[in-house]
Amino acid sequence: MTRLSVNINKIATLRNSRGGNNPNLVNMALDAERFGAQGITVHPRPDERHIRYQDVFDLKQVISTEFNIEGNPAERKFVDLVLATKPAQVTLVPDAEGQITSNHGWDTIKHQAYLKDIIAEFQSAGIRVSVFIDPIEQLVEAAASTGTDRIELYTETYASAYYTNREAAIKPYVEAAKMANQCLLGVNAGHDLDLHNLAYFVQHIPHLLEVSIGHALICDTLYLGLENTIQLYLRQLQPA
């Protein structure tokens, strides 16, 4: 079954809005695990507007499921953080500084040499690497040449078109996942997946290993509670 990694950035955003430590990020992560999450994802940015670098060290000490750190390796501070904490997985995302949220994947052809070097650095420390990528077969094939272990399919375009024509929306993702499978790459996915569009996506993407969900899941938590929300998302991941 596809695994659920809960992105807790929005919890940190709420905490930071008032200072102090309420809500407690570490406790929320532990609760998410207790309620069934199979991983915890964080995306520290240089301005630390949500996840702080110290949060990563604090979480590493207590998380018992898979720990996934997302970010742009162009920042050496980020690279050093990942190497110091050694998560199970690092997901490389080409965010610009100050960007509100991720909005595109890597050009794995243009940045081939750079990605090869940084991926090798993380893998030498025993960290699995995933590369954030748009659902384009040529980019998936080029990603395989970088030596990455996995790709994470950027799913905003799927989510945006889901209600208009879900069959057309899913098609490039199916083809990209098939290419990844042929290239022996693991497939993750994330961005704007929610309780409405998740099951259809999971049912159509071959060998989908993991989804990382933050914004929608935390929004649902405000209405439904964390435990109930996580269980509802896990239910969407069940085989049809």
Secondary structure as GFF3:
##gff-version 3
##sequence-region A 1 240
A	DSSP	beta_strand	3	7	.	.	.	ID=ss1
A	DSSP	alpha_helix	9	18	.	.	.	ID=ss2
A	DSSP	alpha_helix	25	34	.	.	.	ID=ss3
A	DSSP	beta_strand	39	42	.	.	.	ID=ss4
A	DSSP	alpha_helix	53	60	.	.	.	ID=ss5
A	DSSP	beta_strand	66	71	.	.	.	ID=ss6
A	DSSP	alpha_helix	76	85	.	.	.	ID=ss7
A	DSSP	beta_strand	89	92	.	.	.	ID=ss8
A	DSSP	alpha_helix	112	124	.	.	.	ID=ss9
A	DSSP	beta_strand	128	133	.	.	.	ID=ss10
A	DSSP	alpha_helix	137	145	.	.	.	ID=ss11
A	DSSP	beta_strand	150	154	.	.	.	ID=ss12
A	DSSP	alpha_helix	156	182	.	.	.	ID=ss13
A	DSSP	beta_strand	186	190	.	.	.	ID=ss14
A	DSSP	alpha_helix	198	204	.	.	.	ID=ss15
A	DSSP	beta_strand	208	213	.	.	.	ID=ss16
A	DSSP	alpha_helix	215	224	.	.	.	ID=ss17
A	DSSP	alpha_helix	226	236	.	.	.	ID=ss18
###
